[in-house]
Amino acid sequence: MKKTISLLFLLAVLAGGKLYSQGCAPETTGDGVNLFGFLQSQYQMNFQDPTKHSFSFERARIGTTGKIPYDFSYYVVLELSPFISNNPYLLDAYISYERFKWAKLSVGSFKTPFGLETNTPCNALITSYRSTATLQMVAPFRDLGMVLMGGDKDSFINYTLGFMNGSGLGRLDNNEKKDIVGRVILKPLDFLRIGGSFRYGYPSYNNNKDSRTTIGGEVSLKHKGFTLLGEYIMDEGDYNRDLGGGCSGNLIELGSERNGGYATIAYLTKWNVEPVFRFDFFNSGNTQDYKENNLTFGLNYFFNDWTRLQLNYVYKTEDPAELKNDVFVIQLQATF
């Protein structure tokens, strides 16, 4: 564990340049106050429960970001969708110190810096929903703490190292320990990124002995309209049963060891139509030996740079007992 942290710290010294955002939208490079947000209006058919054939908002977010002379910036986002919470709530809110190019320090509430899919902005996901593996093993998706960041999409190395409560969005720490979370990405070629993530913490209330360890690997290849995304996650130890299964997910009872991942391929044609296919799997490791395999067949159409239509059919299979719970989703997104 100590060797891993030392390695990440060394990468922090080596990295530099403009930094990735740990929120829902890219950070601005201009001065002054900048307003941004997005809406995801959708219709979902749930084949297990006909009462859930319904129109809704998957997400409805608005935020602001800006620079403060001379070395600070801020980032604030609200979630407004009534289908996520009856009351609007603070999603991301952090202050960043950016004086040094080799490292930026942010303090506040933001995404847990673990994994490719978790840290892809919701409005940039290639499918309507995240994989079961991500939903079940990365939670909490958001947390309070501080992170050290370095690098950008053009750097050979970029990293994020977080020191966090581990208890979830808008919650005080539930024990005397803190979670350590980190992610490192290498860019050996212009179109290829390979990375790894880790987390070590103590998730349960007033419990300083039962720890959780999560390790993940990722690959992202994007070349001439073709996209390949893949991720594998291993997770073991205790977990916080109050957090649920990430966003858009219900918590599955987990065993002492669990694993899962996904592979996604897509191709953006010259007509702005993007066929998508994803296979994802999850092994819970619980006493029922519950396993899940899903196939997502999708089609994205881009009206312009700000408006996108997504069609997703998710074919789900469960073991030991399969459910008739396939999902069909039509989602229209507008960003501003």
N, C-alpha and C positions, 0 to 999 in steps of 0.2 A: 504494500500500500504506500509506504513512504517513498519507494523508488518511483512509483507511478506519478506521485505528486511532484517529485523533484524533476522528472522528465518534462511534465507540463510547464513547470516554472522556467525550465531552460528554453522551451519553445516560446514562451512569452517574451523572453529577452531577444530572441531571433526574429520574431514577427514584427510587422510594421505596416503602415499605410492606413487607408480608410477602413473603417470597421463595420462588421455586420451589426444589424440591429437585433436585439433580443425581444422585439415586440411583434406586432401584427403587420407592420408596414415598414418599408425602407426609411431610414433617417434622412432628413434633408441636409443638403450641403449649403443652402442659402441662409441669409440672415432673416430675422424677423419671425413672426408667428405663421405657421403653416397648418392649415386644416386638412384633414384627410379622413377617409372612412370607406365603408362598403356595405352593401345590402345583399343578402342571399335569400330571395323569395323562392319557395319550392312547393312542389306537390309530391307526396310520398304515398306509395301503395305498399302496405305491409300484408303479405299473404297469410300470415298467421292470425292477424286480428283485423277484420274488415272495418272496425270502428276507427282504425288509424289511417284510413284513406283520407288524407286531409291536406289542405293548404296550410302553410306555416312560414315562419322565418327561421331558417337554420341559424343565421347570425345577422345582427344589425349593429354595426359598430361605428363610432365616430371618435376622432381624437385630434390632438394637436401636438406639434413638436416645434422646437425652435432653438436658437442659439442665445446664450447670455454672455456678454463680454466679461472676461475675454476667453476663458477656457472651459466654459460650462455649456451644457445643453440639457433640455428636458424633453420628456416624452410621456403623454397621458392618453389613455384610451378607455372609453366607456362601452359596456355591452348593454344594448337597449332591447334585445329580442325578448318578448314576453314568454316565449316558448323555452327559454333557458332559465329565466328568473322572472317572478312577478314584478320585481322592482329593478330598475337600472342599477348597475353596480360598477365599481372601479375594477377594470381588468388589468391594465398595465399602468404603472406610474413610477418613473425613475429619473434620477438626476445623474448626469455623467460628467466626469472630469476628463478633458481631452487634451491637456497640454502636451503630453508626450506621445509621439507617433508610435512608439513601440508598445504602448499599453494604454488602454482606456479603462477607467474604473467607474462602474455604475452601481448605484445603491437604490433599492426600492423594491417594487413588485414587477416580476417579469417571467418569461417562460423558463422552465427548467432547461438548462443547456445540455440536453441529452438527445442525441439522435437526429437523423435527417428529417424524418416525417414530422416529428414534434416541432422542430424549428423551421419548418416550411410555413410561411404565413398562410392563414386559412384561405385567403383569397387567391393563393397561388397553388393550392393542392390540385393535383392532376385528376383525382377522383373526388366525389362528393364527400366521402367519409374516409377517415384514417383506418388503418388495419387494426384487427383485433389485438395483435401482438403489441402494437404501440399503445393502444387504449388501456390494456390491462397491466402492462409492466413498467410504463414510464411515470404514471401518476405519482405525485401531483404534477400536472402539466404546468402549473404556475405556482410560484412560491415567493417568499420574501427573503431578501438577503443582499449580497453584493457579489459582483462578478468582475473579473479582469479579462479584457478582450484584446485581441490583436490580429491584424491581417484583414484581407478582403478577398473578393472573388478573383483578383488578379495576382494575389500572393502565392508563392509556393507553399507556404504554411500559414494557416490561421487557427486560432485557438480560442476557447472560452473556459475559464476556471471559476467555479462558483462556490460560495460559502453561504449556506442557506438554512432556513428553519427546518425544512423537511415536512412541515405540517399542512401545507397547501395555501391557496389563495386567501388573503385576508385573515389569516389565523396566527395567533401567537404560537411560539414554539411549545410543543407538548412534552418536552423533556429537557434535560440539561445539555444534551449533545446537539451538534449541528451536522447537516449533510454536506459532504464534499462532492461536487459534480463537475465533470470536465468533458470537453470535446475537442479533438484535434483533427484537422482536415489537411491533406496533402494534395497538391495539384501537379502531378508529374507531366501532364500534357494539357494543352489548352482546353480539350473537351472532356477531360477525365478528372474526377475527384474521388479520393479514397480517404475514409476517416474512421475514427473510433471514439467511443464514449465510455465513461464509467461513472458510477455513483456508489458512495458508501455512506450509510447513515443509520439512524435509529428511529424508525417510524412510529412506534407505539407510545401511547400516553404514559408519562412517568416511568418509562422503561429505558434504562441505560445499558442493558446487557444484550438484548435481542436485536441484532443488527440486520441490515439488508445490503446486499451487494448486487449491482446490475452492471453488465458489460455488453456493449454493442459494437457491431461493425457495419459500415455502410459503403456503398459505391454509387456514384452518379455519373452517367455518361450522356452527353448531349452533343449531337453532331448533325448538321444539315437537316434539321427537322426531326431527327430520330432521337428518342429519349429512352434511356434504360435506368431504372432506379431499383436499388436493392438494399435490404437491411436485415440483420439477424441480431436477436437480443437474447441474452441469458440472464435469468434473475433468480436469486435465492435468498432465503431468510424470511424475516418477519415482514409484514406489510400493514399499512393503515387501512382498516376496513371502513372508515368513515369517508374516504375520498371518492369512492365510486370508480368507474372505469374510464377515467379521462373525460374528454368532451365527447358527446354523442355516443356514450357507452354506459353499460350497466356492469357493475363489478361481478366477476365470476370468482367463486371460492378457489383460492390458490393453494397448492401444496408447497412443500418446503423448497422444491426446485421446479422452475418452469422456463419455457423457451418458446420462441416463435420468430416469424419474419415474413417477408413479402418480396416479390419481384414484380415490377411494373414495366411495361413497354408501351410506347406511344409513337405516333408519327404524324407530324403536322404537315398537311398537304398545302399546295399553292392556293387552294380554295378556302383556306382558313378552317378546314374540317380536320379534327384530330381524333382518329380511332385510338382507344385505350383498352388495354387488357392487364389485369392484375391477378396474381395468385398469392393469397396470404394464408398462413397457418399459425395455430397456437396450441401448445400443449400445457394444460393447467397444472399437471402433476398432483392433482387433488386425489382424495380417496376414491372418487368415482372414475378416475382416469379420464376426465373429460378432455376431448380434443375437438378442434374446429378447423375446417378447411373452407375457404371462400374463393369464389371466382367472380371477379367484377368485369363486366363487359360495358364499355363506356364509349360515348361519342361527345366530343366537345366542339362547339362552333363559336368562333370569335367574330362578333359583329364589327368590333374595332378594338383598340387598345384598352378600353375601359368596360366593355360589356361582353359577357360570355354566357352561353347556354350549355348546360351539362345534362346528358342523359346517362343514367347508370342503372344497370340491372345487376344485383348482387345475388348470386346463387350460393346458398349456404348449406354446408353439410356438417353434422355433428356426430360424435361418437362418445358413448355407446348407443344413444338414441337420437335419430335424426328428426328434426322439427320442420314443419312446413312454414318457414319464416323467411322466405326470400323477400327481397325488397326491390322496388322499382322507384327511381327518383328522377324528377325533372326539376332542375334548379337554374334559375336565372340570376346572374350576378352583375351588379353595377358597382364600380369603384369611382371614387372622386378624391 
